[in-house]
């Protein structure tokens, strides 16, 4: 098989020679991506055919390790394309994605449905079982995963069914990419331009400056632009005093994906139907069954059994909270509290009850200090690592910063990249991903990155965070630690390559350190004076920790159960008209006891990027599924002395380092000494019986 060679001048042609194989972003251009990806597909096909054609009996080296080594060029190209599409996209990159998606889908299917390759892996499995080949437990797990994935791809099905699956997979991939582009475009389109500064009453001065800077960046000669965050409820609603402007912002948020030019509804409906059709071809009832089959939940019935009983108590708590807000607003002569008003009156109520609001906190939450004296300091106290900024290394955007991560003994562990400010080319939300997977087989150390969407401050102004943004920074760095601490041989088992409903667990655990009093005293200091957050504010911050938990749990359950509702549909049950998308959403939520008029779901269908473009289809439940383990682990830390190196080492070596080289739930149970208890989660979310 003749494999086309990639031009040697393409910076993706060979692994990067920069420290830790950091991609050479100073040299990589958009025009390098398509040739590298296409050459990478051809190279991987040739590598697979060579494995299948090997006359030697299959063993760990010539089959499993050979597969793990294959596809390196393609991986380098796709890693950069995926990174830029999320964090620094352009119309040219979006066109390239649309062009390559059918080719990539066909390439994936050619390998996933390769009967010869499946037969060789099955033969290796048989030789291991017979004792003819020595294999570690991690190797055995990797082989079992490969065989499962072959089956889930349809390798054993008749040729005509495989052909139908290939067509479905290609179209599904196209639709997912299109939905993601719609979310980015509708978010930018929906940003609210304010031309009278009086409408910004209530916003802190730095937030007003950030809105002015956003307007200029978007091409407006005057005014202030309130950019949209990915969730339904927008952070600025807690501060804006004007009810009319709050209503404008909320309306812009909930109508994303319904306007001409950025309407995602037809894409969504076709995607749901085709996912359901694919599940049927694979012999499964629905897409939710397909999605949970390789997760720790195993079945959508198990998901429903956990989520649905939480609804009545969460809704009751949300109604009680809402009644308090209505009483507060009524005392000021305002009749009723709409979803657009909830955050504003919740903030007022928190101020009344605890003398605490975000405006009082933000001057003490400057981004750099939160990172160095909070997020990074917690990791140093627990794990002994140190982050040293490397100004000599270039990220993929001028705002991206690069840190080298040194282990407790001073040796290099990997690189961490941070990309914190919002921009029109970046999709909303926050996430972590790898640029280089840790692997002893490949001799690779990890390179990971975090992306947030903090409003960029005005020139010369500090970047001040809300408390929610502080929690997000700790959360995403928890994902980063999962990648950085990976200590496995096979790249397919590295770091966060765990079941989707387990992957959020380490990141949620890491949120606990944002509240630690010793760390708070270090990172929560006034940006101008250096004065610590007053003790009274610290006490009220801790006292108010559970405030609004009824709303938070209900809006999350709304999104998780909406995801399940779409993906439990049979093909014939999918609505035929785009006009019924929001009607289906409303009916699905009410059917499980939720009231979207009281608490809209965290994401509405038309901008639910996690499940229609982001890899979480029928798996958004994973956040609360993982939170059971998280809440129980917080209890474990507390029982064993909290923020100590001994605890950190046990958590790192016994769980974070293992990736998917072992059953992750089993690793948790070994750490905890028993299966997880749901009680800590129920207590945390105010759902436990009195």
C-alpha positions as CSV (number, residue, x, y, z in Angstrom):
1,X,0.0,0.0,0.0
2,X,1.5,3.3,-1.1
3,X,1.1,6.0,1.5
4,X,1.2,9.6,0.4
5,X,4.0,11.4,2.2
6,X,3.4,14.7,4.0
7,X,5.7,17.6,3.0
8,X,8.6,17.5,5.5
9,X,8.3,21.3,5.9
10,X,4.8,20.9,7.5
11,X,5.4,21.4,11.2
12,X,3.0,18.5,12.0
13,X,5.0,16.0,9.9
14,X,7.1,15.0,12.9
15,X,6.6,15.1,16.6
16,X,7.4,18.5,18.0
17,X,10.9,19.0,19.4
18,X,9.8,21.6,21.9
19,X,9.8,20.8,25.6
20,X,7.3,18.0,26.3
21,X,6.4,17.9,22.6
22,X,4.3,21.1,22.9
23,X,3.0,21.7,19.4
24,X,4.9,24.4,17.6
25,X,2.2,27.0,17.5
26,X,4.6,29.7,16.3
27,X,5.0,27.6,13.1
28,X,1.6,25.9,12.6
29,X,-0.8,27.6,10.2
30,X,-4.3,26.7,9.2
31,X,-3.1,25.5,5.8
32,X,-1.0,22.8,7.5
33,X,-4.0,21.0,9.0
34,X,-5.8,19.5,6.0
35,X,-2.6,17.9,4.4
36,X,-1.5,16.6,7.8
37,X,-4.9,15.1,8.6
38,X,-5.4,13.5,5.2
39,X,-1.8,12.1,5.2
40,X,-2.5,10.9,8.8
41,X,-5.6,9.0,7.8
42,X,-3.6,7.2,5.0
43,X,-0.8,6.5,7.3
44,X,-3.0,5.0,10.0
45,X,-4.8,2.8,7.4
46,X,-1.4,1.5,6.3
47,X,-0.3,0.8,9.8
48,X,-3.5,-1.1,10.5
49,X,-3.1,-3.2,7.4
50,X,0.5,-4.0,8.4
51,X,-0.7,-5.2,11.8
52,X,-3.4,-7.4,10.2
53,X,-0.9,-8.8,7.6
54,X,1.8,-9.7,10.2
55,X,2.4,-13.5,9.8
56,X,3.5,-13.8,13.4
57,X,1.0,-14.9,16.0
58,X,-0.6,-11.9,17.7
59,X,1.0,-10.8,20.9
60,X,1.0,-7.7,23.1
61,X,3.9,-6.0,21.1
62,X,2.8,-6.8,17.5
63,X,-0.9,-6.2,18.0
64,X,-1.9,-4.2,21.1
65,X,1.2,-2.0,21.3
66,X,1.3,-1.6,17.5
67,X,-2.3,-0.3,17.6
68,X,-1.4,2.1,20.4
69,X,1.5,3.5,18.3
70,X,-0.6,3.8,15.1
71,X,-2.3,7.1,14.0
72,X,0.3,9.4,15.5
73,X,0.3,11.9,12.6
74,X,-3.5,12.0,12.4
75,X,-3.7,12.5,16.2
76,X,-1.3,15.5,15.9
77,X,-3.4,17.1,13.2
78,X,-6.8,16.5,14.8
79,X,-5.6,17.7,18.2
80,X,-4.8,21.1,16.7
81,X,-8.0,21.3,14.7
82,X,-10.2,20.4,17.6
83,X,-8.4,22.8,19.9
84,X,-8.8,25.7,17.5
85,X,-12.4,25.0,16.6
86,X,-13.3,25.3,20.3
87,X,-11.0,28.0,21.5
88,X,-10.0,30.2,18.5
89,X,-12.2,29.4,15.5
90,X,-12.5,31.1,12.2
91,X,-14.9,30.7,9.2
92,X,-12.0,29.0,7.3
93,X,-11.6,26.5,10.1
94,X,-15.3,25.8,10.2
95,X,-15.3,25.2,6.5
96,X,-12.4,22.8,6.9
97,X,-14.2,21.0,9.6
98,X,-17.3,20.6,7.4
99,X,-15.1,19.4,4.5
100,X,-13.1,16.8,6.6
101,X,-15.9,15.5,8.7
102,X,-17.3,12.9,6.2
103,X,-13.7,11.7,5.4
104,X,-12.9,11.3,9.1
105,X,-16.1,9.5,9.8
106,X,-15.4,7.1,6.9
107,X,-11.8,6.6,8.1
108,X,-13.0,5.8,11.7
109,X,-15.5,3.3,10.4
110,X,-13.0,1.6,8.2
111,X,-10.9,0.8,11.2
112,X,-13.8,0.2,13.7
113,X,-15.5,-2.2,11.3
114,X,-12.3,-3.9,10.1
115,X,-13.1,-7.6,10.4
116,X,-9.4,-8.6,10.0
117,X,-8.3,-6.3,12.8
118,X,-11.1,-7.5,15.0
119,X,-10.1,-11.1,14.4
120,X,-6.5,-10.4,15.2
121,X,-7.4,-8.7,18.5
122,X,-9.8,-11.6,19.3
123,X,-7.0,-14.0,18.7
124,X,-4.7,-12.1,21.0
125,X,-7.5,-12.2,23.6
126,X,-7.7,-16.0,23.2
127,X,-4.0,-16.5,23.5
128,X,-3.9,-14.4,26.7
129,X,-6.7,-16.4,28.2
130,X,-4.9,-19.6,27.3
131,X,-1.7,-18.5,28.9
132,X,0.2,-18.4,25.7
133,X,0.8,-14.6,25.9
134,X,1.8,-12.8,29.1
135,X,-0.2,-9.6,29.6
136,X,-0.7,-7.2,32.5
137,X,-4.1,-6.4,33.9
138,X,-4.0,-3.1,32.0
139,X,-3.2,-4.9,28.8
140,X,-6.1,-7.2,29.3
141,X,-8.4,-4.3,30.0
142,X,-7.2,-2.6,26.8
143,X,-7.9,-5.7,24.7
144,X,-11.4,-6.1,26.3
145,X,-12.1,-2.4,25.5
146,X,-11.0,-2.9,21.9
147,X,-13.3,-5.9,21.4
148,X,-16.2,-4.1,23.0
149,X,-15.7,-1.1,20.7
150,X,-15.5,-3.4,17.6
151,X,-18.9,-4.9,18.7
152,X,-20.4,-1.4,19.3
153,X,-19.2,-0.3,15.9
154,X,-21.1,-3.2,14.2
155,X,-18.2,-5.3,13.0
156,X,-20.2,-8.5,13.3
157,X,-23.3,-7.2,11.5
158,X,-24.1,-8.0,7.8
159,X,-22.5,-5.9,5.1
160,X,-25.7,-4.0,4.3
161,X,-26.2,-3.0,7.9
162,X,-22.6,-1.9,8.1
163,X,-23.1,0.2,5.1
164,X,-26.2,1.8,6.7
165,X,-24.2,2.4,9.8
166,X,-21.4,4.1,7.9
167,X,-23.9,6.5,6.3
168,X,-25.5,7.2,9.6
169,X,-22.1,7.8,11.3
170,X,-21.1,10.2,8.6
171,X,-24.3,12.2,8.8
172,X,-24.3,12.3,12.6
173,X,-20.7,13.6,12.6
174,X,-21.7,16.4,10.1
175,X,-24.7,17.3,12.2
176,X,-22.8,17.4,15.5
177,X,-20.2,19.8,13.9
178,X,-23.0,21.9,12.4
179,X,-24.7,22.2,15.8
180,X,-21.5,23.3,17.4
181,X,-21.1,26.0,14.8
182,X,-24.7,27.1,15.4
183,X,-24.1,27.5,19.2
184,X,-21.0,29.6,18.6
185,X,-22.8,31.8,16.0
186,X,-26.0,32.1,17.9
187,X,-24.1,33.1,21.1
188,X,-22.3,35.8,19.3
189,X,-25.5,37.0,17.6
190,X,-27.4,37.0,20.8
191,X,-25.0,39.2,22.7
192,X,-26.9,42.2,24.0
193,X,-25.7,45.7,23.0
194,X,-26.5,48.4,25.5
195,X,-26.3,52.0,24.2
196,X,-27.3,53.8,27.4
197,X,-24.8,53.2,30.3
198,X,-27.6,53.8,32.8
199,X,-29.0,50.4,31.8
200,X,-25.8,48.9,33.3
201,X,-26.6,50.2,36.7
202,X,-25.5,47.6,39.3
203,X,-22.6,46.2,37.3
204,X,-19.2,46.8,38.9
205,X,-16.9,49.3,37.2
206,X,-14.6,46.6,35.9
207,X,-17.5,44.7,34.4
208,X,-18.7,47.8,32.7
209,X,-15.2,48.3,31.3
210,X,-15.2,44.7,30.1
211,X,-18.5,45.2,28.3
212,X,-17.2,48.3,26.6
213,X,-14.1,46.4,25.5
214,X,-16.3,43.5,24.2
215,X,-18.3,46.0,22.1
216,X,-15.2,47.4,20.5
217,X,-13.8,43.9,19.8
218,X,-17.1,43.0,18.1
219,X,-16.9,46.0,15.9
220,X,-19.3,48.4,17.6
221,X,-18.1,52.0,17.6
222,X,-20.1,52.8,20.8
223,X,-22.0,51.0,23.5
224,X,-21.5,48.1,25.8
225,X,-21.8,44.5,24.8
226,X,-23.2,41.9,27.3
227,X,-21.8,38.6,25.9
228,X,-23.7,35.4,26.6
229,X,-22.4,32.5,28.7
230,X,-23.3,29.0,27.6
231,X,-25.8,28.2,30.4
232,X,-29.4,29.6,30.4
233,X,-29.1,31.9,33.4
234,X,-26.6,34.7,32.7
235,X,-24.2,35.9,35.4
236,X,-24.9,39.6,34.8
237,X,-28.6,39.0,35.8
238,X,-27.5,39.0,39.5
239,X,-26.2,42.6,39.2
240,X,-28.3,44.5,36.7
241,X,-30.9,46.6,38.6
242,X,-33.1,47.3,35.5
243,X,-35.8,44.8,35.0
244,X,-36.1,45.6,31.3
245,X,-32.5,45.0,30.5
246,X,-32.5,41.8,32.6
247,X,-35.5,40.6,30.5
248,X,-33.6,41.4,27.3
249,X,-30.6,39.4,28.4
250,X,-32.6,36.5,29.5
251,X,-34.7,36.5,26.3
252,X,-31.5,36.6,24.2
253,X,-30.2,33.6,26.1
254,X,-33.2,31.3,25.9
255,X,-34.0,32.0,22.2
256,X,-30.5,31.1,21.0
257,X,-30.7,28.6,18.2
258,X,-34.2,29.6,17.1
259,X,-33.4,32.6,14.8
260,X,-33.0,32.5,11.0
261,X,-29.4,31.9,10.1
262,X,-28.5,30.3,13.4
263,X,-31.5,28.0,13.9
264,X,-30.3,24.7,15.3
265,X,-33.7,23.0,15.6
266,X,-33.7,21.1,12.3
267,X,-30.1,19.9,13.0
268,X,-31.2,18.8,16.5
269,X,-34.2,16.8,15.3
270,X,-32.3,15.0,12.5
271,X,-29.5,14.3,14.9
272,X,-31.8,12.7,17.5
273,X,-33.6,10.6,14.9
274,X,-30.3,9.3,13.3
275,X,-28.8,8.5,16.7
276,X,-32.0,6.5,17.4
277,X,-31.8,4.7,14.1
278,X,-28.1,3.8,14.7
279,X,-29.0,2.3,18.1
280,X,-31.7,0.2,16.5
281,X,-29.3,-1.1,13.8
282,X,-27.0,-2.1,16.7
283,X,-29.8,-4.0,18.4
284,X,-30.4,-1.5,21.2
285,X,-33.6,0.1,22.2
286,X,-32.4,3.8,21.9
287,X,-29.4,6.0,21.9
288,X,-29.4,6.3,25.7
289,X,-28.9,2.6,25.9
290,X,-26.0,2.9,23.5
291,X,-24.4,5.7,25.5
292,X,-24.7,4.1,28.9
293,X,-23.5,0.7,27.7
294,X,-19.8,1.5,28.1
295,X,-20.3,3.9,31.0
296,X,-20.4,3.0,34.7
297,X,-24.2,3.4,34.8
298,X,-24.7,0.6,32.2
299,X,-28.3,1.4,31.5
300,X,-30.6,4.4,31.2
301,X,-32.9,2.7,33.7
302,X,-30.2,3.0,36.3
303,X,-29.8,6.7,35.4
304,X,-33.6,7.3,35.8
305,X,-33.6,5.4,39.1
306,X,-31.0,7.8,40.5
307,X,-32.2,11.1,38.9
308,X,-36.0,11.0,39.0
309,X,-36.4,10.4,42.8
310,X,-34.4,13.6,43.3
311,X,-36.9,15.8,41.4
312,X,-39.7,16.2,43.9
313,X,-37.4,17.3,46.8
314,X,-35.3,19.5,44.5
315,X,-38.4,21.2,43.1
316,X,-39.9,21.6,46.6
317,X,-36.7,23.4,47.7
318,X,-36.7,25.5,44.6
319,X,-40.4,26.5,45.2
320,X,-39.5,27.5,48.8
321,X,-36.6,29.6,47.6
322,X,-38.8,31.2,44.9
323,X,-41.4,32.1,47.6
324,X,-38.7,33.9,49.5
325,X,-37.7,35.8,46.4
326,X,-41.4,36.8,45.7
327,X,-41.8,38.0,49.2
328,X,-38.6,40.1,48.9
329,X,-39.7,41.6,45.6
330,X,-43.2,42.2,46.8
331,X,-41.9,44.2,49.8
332,X,-40.3,46.5,47.2
333,X,-43.6,46.8,45.2
334,X,-42.6,44.3,42.5
335,X,-45.2,41.7,41.6
336,X,-43.8,38.3,40.9
337,X,-40.3,37.1,40.1
338,X,-39.6,35.9,36.5
339,X,-36.7,33.7,35.6
340,X,-34.9,36.8,34.3
341,X,-35.2,38.3,37.8
342,X,-34.3,35.2,39.9
343,X,-30.6,35.8,40.1
344,X,-31.0,39.5,41.0
345,X,-33.4,38.8,43.9
346,X,-31.4,35.8,45.0
347,X,-28.4,38.0,45.2
348,X,-30.4,40.6,47.2
349,X,-31.7,37.9,49.5
350,X,-28.2,36.6,50.1
351,X,-27.1,40.2,50.9
352,X,-30.0,40.5,53.3
353,X,-29.4,37.2,55.0
354,X,-25.6,37.1,55.0
355,X,-24.4,40.6,54.1
356,X,-22.7,39.1,51.1
357,X,-22.9,39.7,47.4
358,X,-20.6,39.2,44.4
359,X,-19.9,42.9,44.2
360,X,-18.3,42.7,47.6
361,X,-16.3,39.6,46.8
362,X,-15.0,40.4,43.3
363,X,-12.4,43.0,44.4
364,X,-10.8,40.2,46.4
365,X,-10.8,37.6,43.6
366,X,-8.2,38.7,41.1
367,X,-7.5,36.0,38.5
368,X,-3.7,35.8,38.8
369,X,-3.8,35.5,42.6
370,X,-6.7,33.0,42.5
371,X,-4.5,30.9,40.3
372,X,-1.2,31.1,42.0
373,X,-2.3,31.4,45.6
374,X,-5.4,29.3,45.3
375,X,-5.7,26.8,42.5
376,X,-1.9,26.1,42.1
377,X,-1.2,26.4,45.8
378,X,-3.8,23.7,46.7
379,X,-2.1,21.4,44.2
380,X,1.3,22.2,45.8
381,X,0.0,21.5,49.3
382,X,-1.6,18.2,48.3
383,X,0.7,16.8,45.7
384,X,4.0,18.8,46.1
385,X,3.9,20.1,42.5
386,X,5.0,23.6,41.5
387,X,4.0,25.5,38.4
388,X,6.6,27.8,36.8
389,X,5.4,30.1,34.0
390,X,7.4,29.6,30.7
391,X,7.3,32.9,28.8
392,X,9.6,31.3,26.2
393,X,6.9,28.8,25.2
394,X,4.1,30.0,22.8
395,X,0.5,29.0,23.1
396,X,-2.1,28.9,20.3
397,X,-3.4,32.4,21.0
398,X,-1.5,35.5,22.4
399,X,-3.7,35.3,25.6
400,X,-2.7,31.7,26.3
401,X,-0.2,31.2,29.1
402,X,2.1,28.2,29.5
403,X,3.4,26.8,32.8
404,X,5.9,23.9,33.3
405,X,4.7,21.6,36.1
406,X,7.5,20.3,38.3
407,X,6.9,17.3,40.6
408,X,7.8,17.3,44.3
409,X,11.4,16.1,43.5
410,X,11.9,18.9,41.0
411,X,11.6,16.7,37.9
412,X,9.5,17.9,35.0
413,X,6.0,16.4,35.0
414,X,4.4,18.2,32.0
415,X,3.0,21.5,30.8
416,X,-0.2,23.3,31.6
417,X,-1.7,25.9,29.3
418,X,-4.4,28.4,30.6
419,X,-6.7,30.3,28.3
420,X,-9.0,32.4,30.5
421,X,-10.7,35.3,28.6
422,X,-13.8,35.3,26.5
423,X,-13.6,36.2,22.8
424,X,-15.9,35.9,19.8
425,X,-13.8,33.1,18.3
426,X,-14.2,30.9,21.5
427,X,-17.3,28.9,22.3
428,X,-18.9,29.4,25.6
429,X,-18.3,27.4,28.7
430,X,-15.2,26.0,30.2
431,X,-13.3,22.8,29.5
432,X,-10.0,20.9,29.7
433,X,-8.3,18.7,27.1
434,X,-4.9,17.2,26.3
435,X,-2.4,18.3,23.7
436,X,-0.1,15.4,24.5
437,X,-1.3,12.2,26.3
438,X,1.0,10.7,28.9
439,X,2.3,7.3,27.9
440,X,5.3,5.3,29.1
441,X,5.0,3.2,25.9
442,X,5.5,6.3,23.7
443,X,7.8,8.1,26.1
444,X,5.3,11.0,26.4
445,X,4.7,13.3,29.3
446,X,1.4,15.2,29.4
447,X,0.5,18.6,28.0
448,X,-2.9,19.8,29.0
449,X,-5.0,23.0,28.8
450,X,-7.9,24.7,30.5
451,X,-10.3,27.1,28.7
452,X,-12.5,29.5,30.6
453,X,-14.7,32.4,29.5
454,X,-13.9,35.2,32.0
455,X,-14.9,38.7,30.6
456,X,-11.6,40.4,29.5
457,X,-11.0,43.5,31.6
458,X,-10.5,46.9,30.2
459,X,-7.0,48.2,29.5
460,X,-5.0,48.4,32.7
461,X,-7.9,46.9,34.8
462,X,-7.5,43.8,36.9
463,X,-9.4,40.6,35.9
464,X,-11.8,40.2,38.8
465,X,-13.8,36.9,39.2
466,X,-17.2,36.0,40.5
467,X,-17.3,33.3,43.0
468,X,-18.8,30.9,40.4
469,X,-15.7,31.6,38.2
470,X,-13.4,30.8,41.1
471,X,-15.2,27.4,41.4
472,X,-14.9,26.9,37.7
473,X,-11.1,27.5,37.8
474,X,-10.7,24.9,40.5
475,X,-13.0,22.5,38.7
476,X,-11.2,22.7,35.4
477,X,-7.8,22.4,37.1
478,X,-9.1,19.2,38.7
479,X,-9.4,17.8,35.1
480,X,-5.9,19.1,34.4
481,X,-4.5,17.3,37.4
482,X,-6.2,14.1,36.2
483,X,-4.3,14.4,32.9
484,X,-1.0,15.6,34.5
485,X,-0.8,12.9,37.1
486,X,-1.5,10.1,34.6
487,X,1.1,7.3,35.1
488,X,0.1,4.6,32.6
489,X,1.8,2.7,29.8
490,X,-0.8,2.8,27.1
491,X,-1.9,6.2,25.7
492,X,-5.5,4.9,25.2
493,X,-5.7,4.6,29.0
494,X,-4.2,8.0,29.8
495,X,-5.6,10.5,32.3
496,X,-9.2,11.4,31.5
497,X,-9.8,8.5,29.1
498,X,-12.3,7.0,31.6
499,X,-16.0,6.4,31.2
500,X,-17.9,9.6,30.6
501,X,-19.9,9.4,33.8
502,X,-16.7,9.1,35.8
503,X,-14.6,11.8,34.2
504,X,-16.2,14.7,36.2
505,X,-15.4,13.1,39.5
506,X,-11.8,14.3,40.0
507,X,-12.6,17.8,38.9
508,X,-15.6,18.0,41.3
509,X,-13.4,16.9,44.1
510,X,-10.9,19.7,43.4
511,X,-13.6,22.3,43.9
512,X,-13.5,21.6,47.7
513,X,-10.2,23.4,48.0
514,X,-11.7,26.8,46.9
515,X,-13.5,26.9,50.3
516,X,-10.5,25.9,52.4
517,X,-9.9,28.6,55.0
518,X,-6.1,28.5,54.8
519,X,-6.2,28.9,51.0
520,X,-8.9,31.5,51.1
521,X,-6.7,33.6,53.3
522,X,-4.0,33.4,50.7
523,X,-5.8,34.0,47.4
524,X,-8.8,36.1,48.5
525,X,-7.0,39.5,48.9
526,X,-8.0,42.9,47.6
527,X,-6.4,43.5,44.2
528,X,-5.4,47.1,45.1
529,X,-4.5,46.9,48.8
530,X,-3.6,43.3,49.3
531,X,-5.9,43.2,52.4
532,X,-7.3,39.8,53.0
533,X,-11.0,39.1,52.6
534,X,-12.5,40.3,55.9
535,X,-13.2,37.6,58.4
536,X,-16.9,38.5,58.4
537,X,-17.1,38.0,54.7
538,X,-15.3,34.7,55.0
539,X,-17.7,33.5,57.6
540,X,-20.7,34.6,55.6
541,X,-19.3,33.1,52.4
542,X,-19.1,29.7,54.2
543,X,-22.5,30.2,55.8
544,X,-24.1,30.9,52.5
545,X,-22.6,27.9,50.7
546,X,-25.8,26.0,50.4
547,X,-27.9,29.1,49.4
548,X,-29.9,28.5,46.3
549,X,-29.2,24.8,46.1
550,X,-32.8,24.0,45.3
551,X,-32.6,26.1,42.1
552,X,-29.1,24.8,41.2
553,X,-30.2,21.2,41.6
554,X,-33.4,21.7,39.7
555,X,-31.9,23.5,36.7
556,X,-29.2,20.7,36.5
557,X,-31.8,17.9,36.7
558,X,-33.8,19.7,34.0
559,X,-30.9,19.5,31.6
560,X,-29.9,16.0,32.5
561,X,-33.4,14.6,32.2
562,X,-34.1,16.6,29.0
563,X,-31.0,14.9,27.6
564,X,-32.4,11.6,28.5
565,X,-35.8,12.4,27.1
566,X,-34.4,13.2,23.7
567,X,-32.2,10.1,23.6
568,X,-34.9,7.6,24.9
569,X,-37.0,8.3,21.8
570,X,-37.5,5.7,19.1
571,X,-37.0,7.0,15.5
572,X,-40.7,7.3,14.9
573,X,-41.2,9.3,18.1
574,X,-38.9,12.1,17.2
575,X,-41.0,15.3,16.4
576,X,-41.3,16.0,12.7
577,X,-41.5,19.8,12.9
578,X,-39.0,22.3,14.2
579,X,-42.0,24.1,15.7
580,X,-42.4,21.3,18.2
581,X,-38.9,21.3,19.6
582,X,-39.6,23.6,22.5
583,X,-43.0,21.9,23.0
584,X,-41.3,18.5,23.3
585,X,-38.9,20.1,25.8
586,X,-41.7,21.5,27.9
587,X,-43.7,18.2,27.9
588,X,-40.6,16.1,28.7
589,X,-39.7,18.3,31.7
590,X,-43.2,18.4,33.1
591,X,-43.6,14.6,32.7
592,X,-40.9,14.1,35.3
593,X,-42.3,16.7,37.7
594,X,-40.2,19.7,36.7
595,X,-41.6,23.2,36.0
596,X,-39.6,25.0,33.3
597,X,-41.6,28.2,34.0
598,X,-40.2,28.2,37.5
599,X,-36.7,26.9,36.8
600,X,-35.6,26.7,33.1
601,X,-33.2,23.8,32.4
602,X,-29.5,24.7,32.7
603,X,-29.3,24.3,28.9
604,X,-32.3,24.4,26.6
605,X,-32.3,22.1,23.6
606,X,-31.3,24.6,21.0
607,X,-28.0,25.4,22.7
608,X,-27.3,22.2,24.6
609,X,-23.8,21.9,23.2
610,X,-22.8,19.2,25.7
611,X,-25.2,16.7,24.2
612,X,-25.6,17.7,20.6
613,X,-22.0,18.6,19.8
614,X,-19.8,18.0,22.8
615,X,-19.6,14.3,23.3
616,X,-22.1,14.1,26.3
617,X,-25.1,12.7,24.4
618,X,-27.3,10.8,26.9
619,X,-24.5,11.4,29.4
620,X,-25.1,14.8,30.9
621,X,-26.3,12.8,34.0
622,X,-22.6,12.1,34.6
623,X,-22.1,15.2,36.6
624,X,-24.4,14.2,39.4
625,X,-23.5,10.5,39.0
626,X,-19.8,11.5,39.5
627,X,-20.9,13.8,42.3
628,X,-21.9,10.8,44.4
629,X,-18.2,9.8,44.4
630,X,-17.1,13.4,44.8
631,X,-19.2,14.2,47.9
632,X,-18.1,10.9,49.5
633,X,-14.4,11.7,48.7
634,X,-14.8,15.1,50.3
635,X,-15.9,13.3,53.5
636,X,-12.9,11.0,53.2
637,X,-10.5,14.0,53.0
638,X,-12.2,15.5,56.0
639,X,-12.0,12.3,58.0
640,X,-8.3,12.0,57.3
641,X,-7.1,15.5,58.0
642,X,-7.9,17.5,54.9
643,X,-5.3,19.4,53.0
644,X,-2.2,17.1,53.6
645,X,0.5,15.7,51.4
646,X,-0.3,12.2,52.7
647,X,-3.9,12.5,51.5
648,X,-2.8,14.0,48.3
649,X,-0.4,11.2,47.6
650,X,-3.1,8.6,48.3
651,X,-5.6,10.2,46.0
652,X,-3.0,10.8,43.3
653,X,-1.4,7.3,43.3
654,X,-4.6,5.4,44.1
655,X,-6.9,7.1,41.6
656,X,-5.7,10.0,39.5
657,X,-2.6,8.3,38.2
658,X,-4.4,5.2,37.1
659,X,-6.5,6.6,34.3
660,X,-8.4,3.8,32.6
661,X,-5.7,1.2,33.3
662,X,-8.1,-0.3,35.9
663,X,-11.8,-0.1,36.7
664,X,-12.1,3.5,38.0
665,X,-15.0,2.7,40.3
666,X,-13.0,-0.1,41.7
667,X,-10.1,2.3,42.3
668,X,-12.5,4.6,44.2
669,X,-13.8,1.7,46.3
670,X,-10.2,0.7,47.1
671,X,-9.4,4.3,48.2
672,X,-12.6,4.6,50.2
673,X,-12.6,1.1,51.6
674,X,-16.2,0.5,50.5
675,X,-18.7,1.4,47.8
676,X,-19.8,5.0,47.5
677,X,-22.5,6.3,49.8
678,X,-25.1,8.7,48.4
679,X,-25.7,10.3,51.8
680,X,-23.0,13.0,51.5
681,X,-24.4,14.1,48.1
682,X,-28.0,14.3,49.5
683,X,-26.8,16.4,52.4
684,X,-24.8,18.7,50.2
685,X,-27.7,19.4,47.9
686,X,-30.3,19.7,50.7
687,X,-32.1,16.6,49.6
688,X,-31.5,14.4,52.7
689,X,-34.4,13.6,55.0
690,X,-34.4,15.7,58.1
